């Protein structure tokens, strides 16, 4: 059942991306080729799937048009990966098993491809087929999750500065919650808002997302030291270099996995009010800590 959910979610997201992104032949073709290179390089489509399943949990079925929201989230995630891989940041040559955008198209085009995906995502969000109030709240929530205050960009800055400052456990948790967890949480809450969730429901979904997002990044740190580059589809060891603080370096692999499992359990408890309709999201949360890449 879970594998079918993952497969169908990827298909829906890819179909929406294919429909929404400019074709590779659209003038100027170089930028659209670069955008598509990274957007269709593979990946789990985790954030879109979490978005769609949160909407399904709230509404009881998948709302019409939700795939556009899911695709916009994947555009934002892909933009962040393109920029993360640049020489000025992680300087990586491999992403999702293929050359990174700057390796395939050059650094200048890669920067612009990331910018373009971010910009286009908000164009898509502005046209979502949901009530205007919900659309505005979705845009605001996603923008905050990708921004500088408790968001992705702020977490990235803290991560870069941590290479020189050797953060403690509290600072490391802030980095992970912001850099990775914030967009995962916003993917869930935006799906809930699209489906008409109440504010109480949104708060429960947010708590679940915050726990699941941190657990996801903890496991990412573990996989970085236990898997090969071929298994990961990216350069192994990049996130756990000697000058970077991570959960395995601070707590060890087994304790890190225990912390991730505890987070999933506490997060899943927040969905009890949704009854059996929460079962898929709970399964997805466990998938986050049991995955091998």
C-alpha positions as CSV (number, residue, x, y, z in Angstrom):
1,X,0.0,0.0,0.0
2,X,2.7,2.5,0.9
3,X,4.8,1.7,-2.2
4,X,1.7,2.3,-4.3
5,X,1.2,5.7,-2.5
6,X,4.8,6.6,-3.2
7,X,4.6,5.6,-6.8
8,X,1.3,7.3,-7.6
9,X,2.5,10.4,-5.8
10,X,5.6,10.6,-7.9
11,X,3.6,10.1,-11.1
12,X,1.1,12.9,-10.1
13,X,3.9,15.2,-9.3
14,X,5.9,14.5,-12.4
15,X,2.8,14.9,-14.6
16,X,2.1,18.3,-13.0
17,X,5.7,19.4,-13.4
18,X,5.7,18.3,-17.1
19,X,2.5,20.4,-17.6
20,X,3.6,23.4,-15.7
21,X,7.3,23.9,-16.5
22,X,8.2,25.5,-19.8
23,X,9.3,23.0,-22.4
24,X,13.0,22.6,-23.1
25,X,12.5,24.2,-26.5
26,X,10.9,27.3,-25.1
27,X,13.1,30.4,-25.8
28,X,15.6,30.9,-24.2
29,X,16.1,27.1,-24.3
30,X,19.3,26.9,-22.1
31,X,17.5,28.0,-18.9
32,X,14.5,25.7,-19.5
33,X,16.8,22.8,-20.2
34,X,18.7,23.4,-17.0
35,X,15.5,23.7,-14.9
36,X,14.2,20.5,-16.4
37,X,17.5,18.7,-15.9
38,X,17.3,19.2,-12.2
39,X,13.5,18.9,-11.8
40,X,13.4,15.6,-13.6
41,X,16.6,14.1,-12.3
42,X,14.6,11.7,-10.1
43,X,14.2,12.0,-6.4
44,X,11.6,10.7,-3.9
45,X,9.1,13.6,-4.4
46,X,8.7,13.4,-0.6
47,X,7.4,16.9,-0.1
48,X,4.8,16.7,-2.8
49,X,3.6,13.3,-1.5
50,X,3.4,14.6,2.0
51,X,1.4,17.6,0.8
52,X,-1.1,15.4,-1.2
53,X,-1.5,12.9,1.6
54,X,-2.2,15.6,4.2
55,X,-4.9,17.0,1.9
56,X,-6.3,13.5,1.5
57,X,-6.3,13.0,5.2
58,X,-8.3,16.2,5.8
59,X,-10.7,15.9,2.9
60,X,-11.1,12.1,2.8
61,X,-10.1,12.0,-0.9
62,X,-7.5,13.8,-3.0
63,X,-8.8,17.4,-3.8
64,X,-8.8,18.5,-7.4
65,X,-5.8,20.6,-8.4
66,X,-3.7,19.6,-5.4
67,X,-1.0,18.3,-7.8
68,X,-0.2,21.9,-8.8
69,X,0.6,22.7,-5.2
70,X,2.7,19.6,-4.9
71,X,4.6,20.5,-8.1
72,X,5.3,24.0,-6.8
73,X,6.8,22.5,-3.6
74,X,9.0,20.3,-5.7
75,X,10.2,23.3,-7.7
76,X,11.2,25.1,-4.5
77,X,13.0,22.0,-3.2
78,X,14.8,21.6,-6.5
79,X,15.9,25.2,-6.5
80,X,17.4,24.7,-3.0
81,X,19.3,21.6,-4.2
82,X,20.7,23.5,-7.2
83,X,22.0,26.3,-5.0
84,X,23.2,23.9,-2.3
85,X,25.4,22.1,-4.8
86,X,27.1,25.3,-6.1
87,X,30.9,25.7,-5.5
88,X,30.2,28.6,-3.1
89,X,28.2,26.2,-0.9
90,X,28.6,22.4,-0.8
91,X,30.5,22.3,-4.2
92,X,29.0,18.9,-5.2
93,X,29.3,17.2,-8.6
94,X,26.5,14.6,-8.1
95,X,22.8,14.9,-7.3
96,X,20.1,12.3,-7.6
97,X,22.6,10.1,-9.5
98,X,23.3,12.7,-12.3
99,X,25.7,15.6,-12.7
100,X,24.6,18.7,-10.7
101,X,23.1,21.6,-12.6
102,X,26.3,23.7,-12.5
103,X,28.3,20.7,-13.8
104,X,25.9,20.1,-16.7
105,X,25.2,23.8,-17.6
106,X,27.7,26.0,-15.9
107,X,27.6,27.9,-12.7
108,X,25.9,31.1,-14.0
109,X,23.0,29.1,-15.7
110,X,22.6,26.9,-12.6
111,X,22.2,30.0,-10.4
112,X,19.6,31.4,-12.7
113,X,17.8,28.0,-13.0
114,X,17.4,27.9,-9.3
115,X,16.1,31.4,-9.3
116,X,13.7,30.6,-12.1
117,X,12.3,27.5,-10.3
118,X,11.7,29.6,-7.2
119,X,10.0,32.4,-9.1
120,X,7.9,30.0,-11.2
121,X,6.8,28.1,-8.1
122,X,5.1,31.2,-6.7
123,X,3.5,31.9,-10.0
124,X,1.9,28.4,-9.8
125,X,1.0,29.0,-6.1
126,X,-0.8,32.3,-7.1
127,X,-3.1,30.3,-9.4
128,X,-4.1,27.5,-7.1
129,X,-7.7,26.3,-7.4
130,X,-8.7,26.9,-3.8
131,X,-10.4,29.7,-2.0
132,X,-8.5,33.0,-2.1
133,X,-8.0,33.1,1.7
134,X,-6.5,29.6,1.7
135,X,-4.3,30.5,-1.2
136,X,-2.8,33.5,0.5
137,X,-2.2,31.5,3.7
138,X,-0.5,28.8,1.7
139,X,1.8,31.3,0.0
140,X,2.7,33.0,3.2
141,X,3.4,29.7,5.0
142,X,5.6,28.4,2.2
143,X,7.5,31.7,1.9
144,X,8.2,31.7,5.6
145,X,9.4,28.1,5.5
146,X,11.9,29.0,2.8
147,X,13.0,32.2,4.3
148,X,15.6,33.4,6.9
149,X,13.7,33.2,10.2
150,X,13.2,29.6,11.2
151,X,13.3,28.7,7.5
152,X,15.4,27.0,4.9
153,X,17.7,29.9,4.0
154,X,18.3,30.8,7.6
155,X,19.1,27.2,8.3
156,X,21.5,27.1,5.4
157,X,23.3,30.2,6.7
158,X,23.6,28.6,10.2
159,X,24.9,25.4,8.6
160,X,27.6,27.3,6.8
161,X,28.6,29.2,9.9
162,X,28.6,26.1,12.0
163,X,31.6,24.8,10.1
164,X,33.7,27.4,12.0
165,X,31.7,27.6,15.3
166,X,31.2,23.9,16.3
167,X,27.5,24.3,17.5
168,X,26.0,22.5,20.5
169,X,23.0,20.1,20.3
170,X,20.5,23.0,20.5
171,X,22.1,24.9,17.6
172,X,22.3,21.7,15.6
173,X,18.6,21.0,16.1
174,X,17.8,24.6,15.0
175,X,19.8,24.1,11.8
176,X,18.0,20.8,10.9
177,X,14.6,22.1,11.8
178,X,15.1,25.2,9.7
179,X,17.2,23.9,6.7
180,X,15.2,20.7,6.1
181,X,12.3,20.5,8.5
182,X,10.6,23.8,7.8
183,X,9.7,23.0,4.1
184,X,8.6,19.5,5.0
185,X,6.3,20.9,7.7
186,X,5.0,23.6,5.3
187,X,4.3,20.9,2.7
188,X,2.0,19.1,5.1
189,X,0.3,22.3,6.4
190,X,-0.2,23.7,2.9
191,X,-1.8,20.5,1.8
192,X,-4.1,20.7,4.8
193,X,-5.0,24.3,4.1
194,X,-5.8,23.4,0.5
195,X,-8.2,20.8,1.7
196,X,-9.9,23.2,4.1
197,X,-8.4,22.1,7.4
198,X,-9.4,24.0,10.6
199,X,-6.7,25.9,12.6
200,X,-6.7,23.1,15.2
201,X,-6.1,20.5,12.5
202,X,-3.4,22.7,11.0
203,X,-1.6,22.9,14.4
204,X,-1.7,19.1,14.7
205,X,-0.4,18.6,11.2
206,X,2.4,21.2,11.9
207,X,3.5,19.4,15.0
208,X,3.6,16.2,13.1
209,X,5.6,17.9,10.3
210,X,8.1,19.4,12.6
211,X,8.9,16.1,14.2
212,X,9.0,14.2,10.9
213,X,11.1,16.8,9.3
214,X,13.8,16.7,12.0
215,X,13.7,12.9,12.0
216,X,14.2,12.9,8.2
217,X,17.4,15.1,8.5
218,X,18.8,13.0,11.3
219,X,18.5,9.9,9.2
220,X,20.0,11.8,6.3
221,X,23.0,12.4,8.5
222,X,23.2,8.8,9.4
223,X,22.9,7.6,5.8
224,X,25.7,10.0,4.8
225,X,28.1,7.9,7.0
226,X,26.7,4.5,6.4
227,X,26.0,4.5,2.6
228,X,28.1,4.9,-0.5
229,X,27.8,7.6,-3.1
230,X,26.2,5.2,-5.5
231,X,23.6,4.2,-3.0
232,X,22.8,7.8,-2.1
233,X,22.9,9.3,-5.6
234,X,25.1,12.1,-4.2
235,X,28.6,12.4,-2.8
236,X,28.7,10.4,0.5
237,X,30.4,12.1,3.4
238,X,29.8,15.7,2.2
239,X,27.4,16.4,5.1
240,X,29.5,14.7,7.7
241,X,33.0,16.2,7.1
242,X,35.2,16.6,10.1
243,X,34.4,20.3,10.3
244,X,30.6,19.9,10.3
245,X,28.5,19.0,13.3
246,X,25.9,16.3,12.7
247,X,23.8,14.0,14.8
248,X,26.0,11.0,14.3
249,X,29.2,12.9,15.1
250,X,27.5,14.3,18.3
251,X,25.4,11.4,19.5
252,X,26.6,8.3,17.5
253,X,24.7,6.4,14.8
254,X,22.5,4.2,17.1
255,X,21.5,7.1,19.4
256,X,20.7,9.3,16.4
257,X,18.4,6.6,15.0
258,X,16.7,6.2,18.4
259,X,16.1,10.0,18.5
260,X,14.6,9.9,15.0
261,X,12.3,7.0,15.9
262,X,11.1,8.8,19.0
263,X,10.4,11.9,17.0
264,X,8.2,9.9,14.5
265,X,6.3,8.3,17.4
266,X,5.6,11.7,19.1
267,X,4.7,13.3,15.8
268,X,2.4,10.5,14.8
269,X,0.5,10.9,18.1
270,X,-0.5,14.4,17.0
271,X,-2.6,12.8,14.2
272,X,-4.7,10.6,16.5
273,X,-7.7,13.0,16.0
274,X,-7.9,12.1,12.3
275,X,-8.5,8.4,13.0
276,X,-7.8,5.9,10.3
277,X,-7.4,8.6,7.7
278,X,-4.0,9.4,9.2
279,X,-2.6,5.9,8.6
280,X,-0.9,6.7,5.4
281,X,0.9,9.8,6.8
282,X,2.0,7.7,9.8
283,X,3.4,5.0,7.5
284,X,5.2,7.7,5.5
285,X,6.8,9.0,8.7
286,X,8.1,5.6,9.5
287,X,9.4,5.3,5.9
288,X,11.4,8.4,6.5
289,X,13.5,6.7,9.2
290,X,13.6,3.2,7.6
291,X,14.7,4.3,4.1
292,X,18.1,3.3,2.8
293,X,18.8,6.4,0.7
